[in-house]
Amino acid sequence: VVGLLLLLRRRRQRRLAARLASLVKLSLLPSERGPLLCMSPATSTVTFFRGPPYVAAASLSRRVRQIVAANPWLTSVLERDPDSGLMEAYYHQPSPKPCF
C-alpha cells in the first residue's frame, strides 16, 4: 500500500511539474502563503454603467488587457512547487488568452 501511494504521489508531482514548466514562477512571501490569505474567499465587486452594454464591455475589455499587460501575475494560479512543496504563483508570459 505504501509503495502504491508513493508511486501515485510521484506521478502527480511529475504531472504538476509538466503543467507548470511553461509558466513563470513568482515566489510568494511567507505572509502570502499563510492560511489566512490562501483560504480567504475571492473579492468581487459590481459596477453599474449607463448606456449600451457592448460599449461598457469593450471599454472594460480594453482596460483589463492594459492592466494585465502591466501586471501579468494577476492571471496567476496558486500551486504547490513540485520541488519545495511551497505555495507559489504561476502565470503565462504573455497572457495567452483574453481575461475578459
C-alpha positions, -999 to +999 in steps of 0.1 A: +000+000+000+028+024+009+046+017-024+014+024-043+009+057-025+045+067-032+040+058-069+008+079-072+025+108-054+054+108-078+031+106-108+011+135-095+043+155-089+055+148-125+022+159-140+022+190-120+058+198-130+050+192-166+020+216-164+040+243-147+070+240-169+057+266-194+047+291-167+066+318-150+070+312-112+065+340-088+077+332-053+053+343-026+063+360+006+059+339+038+029+360+048+013+353+014+014+316+020-004+317+053-038+301+057-055+335+062-047+345+026-048+311+010-083+303+024-099+337+020-128+340-003-124+358-036-131+395-037-159+405-061-174+438-070-203+452-090-200+483-112-230+499-129-228+516-163-252+537-183-256+531-220-253+501-243-237+470-227-214+465-256-198+499-251-191+491-214-178+456-224-154+470-250-141+496-225-137+471-197-120+446-220-095+472-232-087+483-197-083+448-183-059+440-212-038+471-203-038+461-166-028+425-173-001+436-197+015+457-169+008+431-142+008+396-157+008+380-123-028+390-120-036+360-142-017+336-120-028+304-104-016+292-070+000+258-069+025+240-047+060+240-061+068+204-071+104+207-057+099+227-025+062+219-017+057+257-010+027+276-024+038+297-054+021+318-081+024+307-117+014+327-148+018+328-186+041+354-201+025+370-220-011+361-211-022+336-238-059+344-238-083+373-231-091+378-194-124+395-201 
